[in-house]
Amino acid sequence: MKYFARLVLLVGFLALAPGAFGQSTGYTFFVRQVQMPTEAGWDITVNQTGSQLSPLAINPFGARFELWAVKSSPLTSFLLDTTYVNSYVPVANVQIQTDRPYYVSITVSGLSSDPAAPEAAKSVKLLRHAQAYTPNGDGSAVNRSLATLVSQGSLSQNGFRVLQYEVNAVPGGDRTKVRGEERFSVFSLADYGAPESQLNSQFLQIWPMSEASVAGISPTSVIKGIAPDVTISLTDLYPESVTHAQVYPGPPALDTVGTIVPGASLVVSGTVPRNEQFFLKNWDAAIPTDGQWTLEILTTTPFGVDRLAATTFTVDRAIKVNGAVTSAD
């Protein structure tokens, strides 16, 4: 299983950081300030980057700030991040390193060591949620209130810590084909009139393993003339990947550098998987000699190079003439 982290825009007293949403046209950004304990809200449109004063004074119970992106067509709203501000609320930061295994780094500051301080000033809560997307879903319309709480714990000391996870917790039977997300959030504790509030959160998306199938050629194929047309079907190509078909003499061998078949290369940009097809036509120049050959499909992702499929075939274009020579006196 592979992991792909989507960066979330951060709010810090209305200081906005540029991210993937800001790179696309058709988005409007606004910050919603929610006053506690009444939860009365006030919205203000903001630029992709910059800072400004909050529209309302923060009362003694604190306020929650929400950063939203609104897409004009189709009309869709995305909650990008939230943060809570109060007189003695701690500060937390969550970062995810997407690798195998993957790591979650958490930095907490501002916790009080005074035994007489309120619990909300001495401790924060760490939550881990997991949620599966619908088949072929990309997470754009997911209802995160339906996510499953995988685990929770308390952090009562300031400092930096790293958590390691070997396997994701997204629900699904076939672990190679699950798609969904995991979210790691740090929350303040409820305190007097102020409810439990999110201090920081990050999530990573989990996509299915890519697959490829080859039609039109097989290990029993013998090419005696023109190479046949071949169809290569590609499923769940990984975001930010490059996939190509190559050929080389001999049986399949990992890490072999072969000849890329003309027209059989594809770059997948964006943040969600794609299904595609290659059509190999007029590719005789890539297999110039007789013998056994391998057709191999490789994909290069941020995590390395993977073989999706490989098949052998035989080239036998030699012209053989059977005859007899006679003479007559």
Secondary structure, DSSP 8 states (H G I E B T S, - for coil): -EEEE-----EETTEE---TGGGSTTEEEEEEEEETTTTEEEEEEE-SSB----SS---TT-EEEEEEEEETTTTEEEEEEEEEE-SS--EEEEEEE-SSSEEEEEEEE-----TTS-HHHH-EEEEEEEEE--TT--STT--GGG-EEEEEEEE-S-EEEEEEESS-----SSTTS--EEEEEEEEE--BTTB---EEEEEEEEEE---EEEEES--TT-EESSS---EEEEEEEE-TTEEEEEEEEESS--TT---EEEEEEEEEE-SSS-EEEEEEE-S-GGG--SSEEEEEEEEEEETTEEEEEEEEEEEE--------------
